[in-house]
Amino acid sequence: MGFLLVAAAVVLVADVVSKVLIVANVRLGERVHVLGHYLQITNTRNSGAAFSVGTRATVVFTAVAVVVVVVILRAAARLRSRGWAVCLGLLLGGALGNLGDRVFRAPGVFRGEVVDWLQLPHWPVFNLADSAIVVGGVVAVLLASRGIPLEGRPVPESDQPA
């Protein structure tokens, strides 16, 4: 549980702090070149999901985020795998980061727009919470493909006490 909470807290704090700094220092729509055209900071808002899909379904995405948070917290009771703990922590921190925007930002509670600000060539603008969700998803696929359960690797019968 500790690994999950630490990972979630790191993601959430980094996401919130980065969004506060962007909103305070970069005008909405402004583009700042950090590494030429390879990395730019662009202050945007997204009422939809990834790639601005479903911009009129903000309340639905808010509800989905709440469900994700609840499912992760319920699964945490079974955790015995550090890999899954970090994975779920990344997903939880990312979900909470974007959920915070949906709850506290304009245009209103549960309809708020997410602050996106990282821009790479030929890719939609995103934020640190989005990155954590993607990395957490990749880690989940890797752990599942290796057959590692939330409860950790089963102890082989030869290693179990009699």
Backbone hydrogen bonds, N-H to C=O, Kabsch-Sander energy under -0.5 kcal/mol:
donor,donor_aa,acceptor,acceptor_aa,energy
5,L,1,M,-2.5
6,V,2,G,-2.6
7,A,3,F,-2.5
8,A,4,L,-2.6
9,A,5,L,-2.5
10,V,6,V,-2.7
11,V,7,A,-2.3
12,L,8,A,-2.8
13,V,9,A,-2.8
14,A,10,V,-2.4
15,D,11,V,-2.7
16,V,12,L,-2.8
17,V,13,V,-2.8
18,S,14,A,-2.3
19,K,15,D,-2.3
20,V,16,V,-2.4
21,L,17,V,-2.5
22,I,18,S,-2.4
23,V,19,K,-2.7
24,A,20,V,-2.1
25,N,21,L,-1.7
26,V,22,I,-2.7
29,G,43,N,-3.3
30,E,27,R,-2.4
32,V,41,I,-3.1
33,H,31,R,-0.5
34,V,32,V,-0.6
34,V,39,L,-2.2
35,L,39,L,-2.2
38,Y,35,L,-2.1
39,L,35,L,-0.6
40,Q,119,Q,-2.6
41,I,32,V,-2.9
42,T,40,Q,-0.6
42,T,117,W,-2.4
43,N,30,E,-1.4
44,T,42,T,-0.8
44,T,116,D,-2.7
46,N,114,V,-2.1
49,A,53,V,-3.3
52,S,49,A,-1.7
53,V,50,A,-1.4
55,T,52,S,-0.6
57,A,54,G,-2.3
61,F,57,A,-2.1
62,T,58,T,-2.2
63,A,59,V,-2.3
64,V,60,V,-2.5
65,A,61,F,-2.2
66,V,62,T,-2.0
67,V,63,A,-2.3
68,V,64,V,-2.6
69,V,65,A,-2.3
70,V,66,V,-2.3
71,V,67,V,-2.7
72,I,68,V,-2.5
73,L,69,V,-2.3
74,R,70,V,-2.3
75,A,71,V,-2.4
76,A,72,I,-1.7
77,A,74,R,-0.9
78,R,75,A,-1.8
79,L,75,A,-0.5
79,L,76,A,-0.9
80,R,150,L,-2.9
81,S,150,L,-1.3
82,R,80,R,-0.5
85,A,81,S,-2.1
86,V,82,R,-2.6
87,C,83,G,-2.5
88,L,84,W,-3.2
89,G,85,A,-2.0
90,L,86,V,-2.5
91,L,87,C,-2.2
92,L,88,L,-2.9
93,G,89,G,-2.9
94,G,90,L,-2.3
95,A,91,L,-2.6
96,L,92,L,-2.8
97,G,93,G,-2.2
98,N,94,G,-2.2
99,L,95,A,-2.4
100,G,96,L,-2.4
101,D,97,G,-1.1
102,R,98,N,-2.1
103,V,99,L,-2.1
104,F,100,G,-2.8
105,R,101,D,-2.2
108,G,105,R,-1.1
110,F,102,R,-0.7
111,R,108,G,-2.3
112,G,102,R,-2.6
112,G,108,G,-0.6
113,E,106,A,-2.3
114,V,46,N,-2.6
116,D,44,T,-1.9
116,D,114,V,-0.6
117,W,126,F,-2.7
118,L,126,F,-3.3
119,Q,40,Q,-2.4
123,W,120,L,-1.3
126,F,118,L,-2.4
131,S,127,N,-1.9
132,A,128,L,-2.4
133,I,129,A,-2.2
134,V,130,D,-2.3
135,V,131,S,-2.7
136,G,132,A,-2.8
137,G,133,I,-2.3
138,V,134,V,-2.3
139,V,135,V,-2.7
140,A,136,G,-2.3
141,V,137,G,-2.1
142,L,138,V,-2.3
143,L,139,V,-2.9
144,A,140,A,-2.7
145,S,141,V,-2.6
146,R,142,L,-1.4
147,G,144,A,-1.4
148,I,143,L,-2.5
152,G,149,P,-2.2
159,D,156,P,-1.7
160,Q,156,P,-0.6
160,Q,157,E,-1.0
